[in-house]
Amino acid sequence: MIDIKKVADDANMIIAGYAFTKEGDRIRVLNLNNTSRAAVLTLEGEILEASMPDIELTIVSNHYNRNREFMEV
């Protein structure tokens, strides 16, 4: 079972219920409201893996690309 509080605490950025966590040269994204939906992005925002529908991936990509300069790294 995913510890949502730990994911949120460890996240570099949270936007609209999505936790963005930098791990090396990747960004892990987790929907905190539905933890079965996740994605892995490159630092540039390219989608590498996902368990989200396309519309949700578009939303996540837009959030990341508009706000990645604010990630605490």
KAZILIN-V923525 format. One record per run of one state. SS is the DSSP state (alpha for helix, beta for strand, coil for the rest). FROM is the first residue (numbers start at 1). LEN is the number of residues. If there is no record, write none. Layout:
[[SS & FROM & LEN] [SS & FROM & LEN]]
This chain:
[[coil & 1 & 3] [alpha & 4 & 7] [coil & 11 & 2] [beta & 13 & 3] [coil & 16 & 2] [beta & 18 & 6] [coil & 24 & 2] [beta & 26 & 6] [coil & 32 & 6] [beta & 38 & 5] [coil & 43 & 4] [beta & 47 & 4] [coil & 51 & 3] [alpha & 54 & 17] [coil & 71 & 3]]
